[in-house]
Amino acid sequence: MKANSVVVVDPEIMSGTPCFAGTRVPVRTLLDYIEGGESLDDFLEQFPTVSRKLAIAFLEQASKSLLASA
């Protein structure tokens, strides 16, 4: 999956909030779930428009970005 196909920032979608590509689900929502102690499965159950592959690609991309700047 291409990095640019994971997250979309478009002023026409959720007023430019970063969302999972092809959805209206903000990526912040996944981070909130994880921060709140919820599992990836819980998130995916509540937001079926986000595929497991897409969520994992986002987490991998965020991890690489964070570790690269450390």
N, CA, C and O atoms as a GROMACS GRO file, in nm:
protein
  280
    1MET      N    1   0.083  -0.117   0.000
    1MET     CA    2   0.000   0.000   0.000
    1MET      C    3   0.089   0.124   0.000
    1MET      O    4   0.180   0.135   0.081
    2LYS      N    5   0.063   0.216  -0.088
    2LYS     CA    6   0.141   0.339  -0.098
    2LYS      C    7   0.114   0.426   0.023
    2LYS      O    8   0.002   0.431   0.074
    3ALA      N    9   0.217   0.494   0.069
    3ALA     CA   10   0.203   0.580   0.186
    3ALA      C   11   0.095   0.685   0.166
    3ALA      O   12   0.018   0.713   0.258
    4ASN      N   13   0.089   0.742   0.046
    4ASN     CA   14  -0.011   0.846   0.023
    4ASN      C   15  -0.152   0.792   0.008
    4ASN      O   16  -0.247   0.869   0.002
    5SER      N   17  -0.168   0.661   0.003
    5SER     CA   18  -0.302   0.605  -0.008
    5SER      C   19  -0.358   0.564   0.128
    5SER      O   20  -0.468   0.510   0.135
    6VAL      N   21  -0.283   0.589   0.235
    6VAL     CA   22  -0.328   0.550   0.369
    6VAL      C   23  -0.412   0.661   0.431
    6VAL      O   24  -0.521   0.635   0.483
    7VAL      N   25  -0.364   0.783   0.424
    7VAL     CA   26  -0.432   0.897   0.486
    7VAL      C   27  -0.460   1.002   0.380
    7VAL      O   28  -0.376   1.030   0.295
    8VAL      N   29  -0.579   1.058   0.386
    8VAL     CA   30  -0.619   1.164   0.292
    8VAL      C   31  -0.653   1.289   0.372
    8VAL      O   32  -0.726   1.284   0.471
    9VAL      N   33  -0.600   1.401   0.326
    9VAL     CA   34  -0.636   1.531   0.383
    9VAL      C   35  -0.697   1.611   0.269
    9VAL      O   36  -0.628   1.654   0.177
   10ASP      N   37  -0.828   1.629   0.277
   10ASP     CA   38  -0.903   1.694   0.170
   10ASP      C   39  -1.004   1.789   0.235
   10ASP      O   40  -1.085   1.745   0.317
   11PRO      N   41  -1.001   1.915   0.200
   11PRO     CA   42  -1.095   2.009   0.261
   11PRO      C   43  -1.242   1.972   0.238
   11PRO      O   44  -1.330   2.019   0.310
   12GLU      N   45  -1.268   1.889   0.139
   12GLU     CA   46  -1.405   1.846   0.110
   12GLU      C   47  -1.448   1.726   0.196
   12GLU      O   48  -1.566   1.690   0.198
   13ILE      N   49  -1.353   1.665   0.265
   13ILE     CA   50  -1.383   1.549   0.350
   13ILE      C   51  -1.352   1.585   0.494
   13ILE      O   52  -1.237   1.610   0.529
   14MET      N   53  -1.454   1.589   0.577
   14MET     CA   54  -1.440   1.619   0.719
   14MET      C   55  -1.360   1.747   0.743
   14MET      O   56  -1.280   1.755   0.836
   15SER      N   57  -1.382   1.847   0.659
   15SER     CA   58  -1.317   1.979   0.670
   15SER      C   59  -1.164   1.971   0.674
   15SER      O   60  -1.099   2.054   0.738
   16GLY      N   61  -1.108   1.872   0.605
   16GLY     CA   62  -0.963   1.861   0.598
   16GLY      C   63  -0.898   1.781   0.709
   16GLY      O   64  -0.776   1.774   0.716
   17THR      N   65  -0.978   1.720   0.795
   17THR     CA   66  -0.924   1.634   0.901
   17THR      C   67  -0.859   1.513   0.835
   17THR      O   68  -0.919   1.453   0.745
   18PRO      N   69  -0.739   1.474   0.877
   18PRO     CA   70  -0.677   1.354   0.819
   18PRO      C   71  -0.764   1.231   0.844
   18PRO      O   72  -0.794   1.197   0.958
   19CYS      N   73  -0.804   1.165   0.734
   19CYS     CA   74  -0.892   1.049   0.742
   19CYS      C   75  -0.829   0.930   0.670
   19CYS      O   76  -0.742   0.946   0.584
   20PHE      N   77  -0.874   0.812   0.708
   20PHE     CA   78  -0.832   0.693   0.635
   20PHE      C   79  -0.883   0.706   0.492
   20PHE      O   80  -0.998   0.744   0.469
   21ALA      N   81  -0.797   0.675   0.396
   21ALA     CA   82  -0.833   0.686   0.255
   21ALA      C   83  -0.959   0.607   0.224
   21ALA      O   84  -0.975   0.493   0.267
   22GLY      N   85  -1.049   0.669   0.149
   22GLY     CA   86  -1.172   0.603   0.108
   22GLY      C   87  -1.280   0.600   0.214
   22GLY      O   88  -1.384   0.537   0.197
   23THR      N   89  -1.255   0.670   0.326
   23THR     CA   90  -1.354   0.674   0.435
   23THR      C   91  -1.370   0.817   0.484
   23THR      O   92  -1.305   0.909   0.435
   24ARG      N   93  -1.458   0.832   0.580
   24ARG     CA   94  -1.473   0.959   0.650
   24ARG      C   95  -1.434   0.941   0.796
   24ARG      O   96  -1.480   1.015   0.883
   25VAL      N   97  -1.350   0.842   0.823
   25VAL     CA   98  -1.307   0.811   0.959
   25VAL      C   99  -1.173   0.878   0.986
   25VAL      O  100  -1.073   0.845   0.922
   26PRO      N  101  -1.170   0.973   1.080
   26PRO     CA  102  -1.043   1.039   1.113
   26PRO      C  103  -0.943   0.939   1.172
   26PRO      O  104  -0.979   0.851   1.250
   27VAL      N  105  -0.816   0.953   1.133
   27VAL     CA  106  -0.713   0.865   1.188
   27VAL      C  107  -0.699   0.888   1.338
   27VAL      O  108  -0.658   0.797   1.411
   28ARG      N  109  -0.731   1.005   1.385
   28ARG     CA  110  -0.726   1.036   1.529
   28ARG      C  111  -0.816   0.941   1.608
   28ARG      O  112  -0.787   0.910   1.723
   29THR      N  113  -0.922   0.895   1.546
   29THR     CA  114  -1.014   0.805   1.614
   29THR      C  115  -0.944   0.675   1.652
   29THR      O  116  -0.965   0.623   1.762
   30LEU      N  117  -0.863   0.621   1.562
   30LEU     CA  118  -0.788   0.499   1.594
   30LEU      C  119  -0.691   0.526   1.709
   30LEU      O  120  -0.679   0.446   1.801
   31LEU      N  121  -0.623   0.638   1.703
   31LEU     CA  122  -0.529   0.672   1.810
   31LEU      C  123  -0.602   0.688   1.943
   31LEU      O  124  -0.552   0.646   2.047
   32ASP      N  125  -0.720   0.748   1.941
   32ASP     CA  126  -0.799   0.763   2.063
   32ASP      C  127  -0.838   0.627   2.120
   32ASP      O  128  -0.834   0.606   2.241
   33TYR      N  129  -0.876   0.535   2.033
   33TYR     CA  130  -0.912   0.399   2.077
   33TYR      C  131  -0.793   0.333   2.146
   33TYR      O  132  -0.807   0.277   2.254
   34ILE      N  133  -0.678   0.341   2.082
   34ILE     CA  134  -0.559   0.276   2.138
   34ILE      C  135  -0.519   0.342   2.270
   34ILE      O  136  -0.486   0.274   2.367
   35GLU      N  137  -0.521   0.475   2.272
   35GLU     CA  138  -0.487   0.548   2.395
   35GLU      C  139  -0.584   0.514   2.508
   35GLU      O  140  -0.546   0.514   2.625
   36GLY      N  141  -0.708   0.485   2.473
   36GLY     CA  142  -0.810   0.451   2.572
   36GLY      C  143  -0.807   0.305   2.616
   36GLY      O  144  -0.890   0.262   2.696
   37GLY      N  145  -0.711   0.228   2.564
   37GLY     CA  146  -0.699   0.089   2.604
   37GLY      C  147  -0.781  -0.009   2.522
   37GLY      O  148  -0.788  -0.128   2.553
   38GLU      N  149  -0.842   0.041   2.416
   38GLU     CA  150  -0.921  -0.046   2.329
   38GLU      C  151  -0.828  -0.115   2.229
   38GLU      O  152  -0.716  -0.071   2.206
   39SER      N  153  -0.875  -0.223   2.173
   39SER     CA  154  -0.795  -0.299   2.077
   39SER      C  155  -0.823  -0.253   1.934
   39SER      O  156  -0.921  -0.184   1.906
   40LEU      N  157  -0.735  -0.295   1.845
   40LEU     CA  158  -0.756  -0.269   1.703
   40LEU      C  159  -0.886  -0.335   1.657
   40LEU      O  160  -0.960  -0.278   1.577
   41ASP      N  161  -0.912  -0.455   1.707
   41ASP     CA  162  -1.036  -0.524   1.670
   41ASP      C  163  -1.160  -0.446   1.713
   41ASP      O  164  -1.258  -0.440   1.639
   42ASP      N  165  -1.154  -0.384   1.832
   42ASP     CA  166  -1.267  -0.302   1.877
   42ASP      C  167  -1.290  -0.186   1.780
   42ASP      O  168  -1.403  -0.156   1.742
   43PHE      N  169  -1.181  -0.120   1.742
   43PHE     CA  170  -1.190  -0.009   1.647
   43PHE      C  171  -1.250  -0.055   1.515
   43PHE      O  172  -1.343   0.007   1.463
   44LEU      N  173  -1.197  -0.164   1.461
   44LEU     CA  174  -1.244  -0.214   1.331
   44LEU      C  175  -1.390  -0.256   1.336
   44LEU      O  176  -1.462  -0.243   1.238
   45GLU      N  177  -1.434  -0.307   1.450
   45GLU     CA  178  -1.574  -0.346   1.465
   45GLU      C  179  -1.666  -0.224   1.460
   45GLU      O  180  -1.775  -0.228   1.403
   46GLN      N  181  -1.620  -0.115   1.520
   46GLN     CA  182  -1.700   0.008   1.524
   46GLN      C  183  -1.693   0.088   1.394
   46GLN      O  184  -1.783   0.167   1.364
   47PHE      N  185  -1.586   0.068   1.317
   47PHE     CA  186  -1.566   0.144   1.193
   47PHE      C  187  -1.536   0.048   1.078
   47PHE      O  188  -1.422   0.039   1.033
   48PRO      N  189  -1.637  -0.023   1.032
   48PRO     CA  190  -1.617  -0.127   0.932
   48PRO      C  191  -1.569  -0.076   0.795
   48PRO      O  192  -1.528  -0.155   0.710
   49THR      N  193  -1.575   0.054   0.772
   49THR     CA  194  -1.526   0.106   0.645
   49THR      C  195  -1.374   0.111   0.641
   49THR      O  196  -1.315   0.128   0.534
   50VAL      N  197  -1.309   0.097   0.758
   50VAL     CA  198  -1.163   0.093   0.765
   50VAL      C  199  -1.120  -0.054   0.767
   50VAL      O  200  -1.160  -0.129   0.856
   51SER      N  201  -1.042  -0.092   0.670
   51SER     CA  202  -0.995  -0.231   0.665
   51SER      C  203  -0.879  -0.251   0.762
   51SER      O  204  -0.809  -0.156   0.797
   52ARG      N  205  -0.859  -0.374   0.804
   52ARG     CA  206  -0.746  -0.407   0.890
   52ARG      C  207  -0.614  -0.368   0.821
   52ARG      O  208  -0.524  -0.313   0.884
   53LYS      N  209  -0.606  -0.396   0.692
   53LYS     CA  210  -0.486  -0.365   0.615
   53LYS      C  211  -0.456  -0.215   0.618
   53LYS      O  212  -0.341  -0.175   0.633
   54LEU      N  213  -0.559  -0.133   0.604
   54LEU     CA  214  -0.543   0.012   0.604
   54LEU      C  215  -0.501   0.061   0.743
   54LEU      O  216  -0.413   0.146   0.754
   55ALA      N  217  -0.564   0.010   0.847
   55ALA     CA  218  -0.530   0.051   0.983
   55ALA      C  219  -0.386   0.014   1.017
   55ALA      O  220  -0.313   0.094   1.076
   56ILE      N  221  -0.345  -0.106   0.981
   56ILE     CA  222  -0.208  -0.150   1.010
   56ILE      C  223  -0.108  -0.068   0.928
   56ILE      O  224  -0.002  -0.033   0.978
   57ALA      N  225  -0.142  -0.039   0.804
   57ALA     CA  226  -0.054   0.044   0.721
   57ALA      C  227  -0.035   0.181   0.785
   57ALA      O  228   0.076   0.235   0.784
   58PHE      N  229  -0.141   0.238   0.839
   58PHE     CA  230  -0.131   0.367   0.907
   58PHE      C  231  -0.040   0.357   1.029
   58PHE      O  232   0.047   0.441   1.048
   59LEU      N  233  -0.060   0.254   1.110
   59LEU     CA  234   0.022   0.238   1.230
   59LEU      C  235   0.170   0.217   1.194
   59LEU      O  236   0.258   0.270   1.261
   60GLU      N  237   0.195   0.140   1.091
   60GLU     CA  238   0.333   0.119   1.047
   60GLU      C  239   0.395   0.249   0.996
   60GLU      O  240   0.510   0.279   1.027
   61GLN      N  241   0.318   0.325   0.919
   61GLN     CA  242   0.367   0.452   0.866
   61GLN      C  243   0.395   0.550   0.982
   61GLN      O  244   0.497   0.619   0.981
   62ALA      N  245   0.306   0.556   1.080
   62ALA     CA  246   0.326   0.645   1.195
   62ALA      C  247   0.448   0.602   1.275
   62ALA      O  248   0.526   0.686   1.321
   63SER      N  249   0.465   0.473   1.293
   63SER     CA  250   0.579   0.421   1.368
   63SER      C  251   0.710   0.455   1.297
   63SER      O  252   0.805   0.501   1.361
   64LYS      N  253   0.716   0.432   1.168
   64LYS     CA  254   0.838   0.463   1.092
   64LYS      C  255   0.871   0.612   1.099
   64LYS      O  256   0.987   0.650   1.112
   65SER      N  257   0.769   0.694   1.090
   65SER     CA  258   0.789   0.838   1.095
   65SER      C  259   0.842   0.881   1.232
   65SER      O  260   0.934   0.963   1.241
   66LEU      N  261   0.786   0.826   1.336
   66LEU     CA  262   0.828   0.860   1.471
   66LEU      C  263   0.971   0.813   1.497
   66LEU      O  264   1.053   0.888   1.550
   67LEU      N  265   1.001   0.690   1.459
   67LEU     CA  266   1.134   0.634   1.482
   67LEU      C  267   1.241   0.701   1.398
   67LEU      O  268   1.356   0.711   1.440
   68ALA      N  269   1.204   0.746   1.279
   68ALA     CA  270   1.300   0.814   1.191
   68ALA      C  271   1.342   0.949   1.249
   68ALA      O  272   1.455   0.995   1.226
   69SER      N  273   1.253   1.013   1.323
   69SER     CA  274   1.285   1.144   1.378
   69SER      C  275   1.348   1.136   1.516
   69SER      O  276   1.386   1.238   1.574
   70ALA      N  277   1.359   1.014   1.570
   70ALA     CA  278   1.416   0.998   1.706
   70ALA      C  279   1.566   0.997   1.705
   70ALA      O  280   1.628   0.985   1.810
   0.00000   0.00000   0.00000
